[in-house]
Amino acid sequence: MAGPTAASFDLLGCRDQPWTAPDALELLPENSGPRIEVLRGCVLVTPGGSVDRRAVQLELGHRIRTAARAAGWWAYASANVLSGDDLFLPDLVVLRWSGGGRRAVDIAGIVLLGEIAPAGLIDRPREYAAAGVPYFLRVDLRNRVPTIALYELFEGITAPWPRRRPVPTS
């Protein structure tokens, strides 16, 4: 693209090359509505979420933030997460260091990523495990009754927590 352009969603239908996370962060406007993510060169746009989803995100975000601070980590209700050329926007993020003042954080500094279902089109545990994220939290809101599952990265795959460790034999 030649010359500077103002950030605009109009670019979504005009681009003739794969998208990257830096492209999206530079060319698309910040917003508080739809979620904008990039996966394998494609931009994914999903609605911002229901009132129930946002309420769970705020409440759980507060509780996780309290626990993260006690462990010396930082937690956010949402953040742009860079993983190579991909850009994720999970509902909950726990970092090893502060993300303050940044538009996006690198996945290498992530302790936990959380998603509030219904899940999107991406198999997030697999994507996050491939990037080495130690913990994944899934909150399912079917029938307005939250169900929470915590997964731990173990030997390159995510497994429900607490994972069953082999019992040593003597």
Secondary structure, 3 states (H helix, E strand, C coil): CCCCCCCCHHHHHCCCCCCCHHHHHHHCCCCCCCEEEEECCEEEEECCCCHHHHHHHHHHHHHHHHHHHHCCCEEECCCCEEECCEEECCCEEEECCCCCCCCCEEHHHEEEEEEECCCCCCCHHHHHHHCCCCEEEEEECHHHCCEEEEEEEECCEEEECCCCCCCCCC
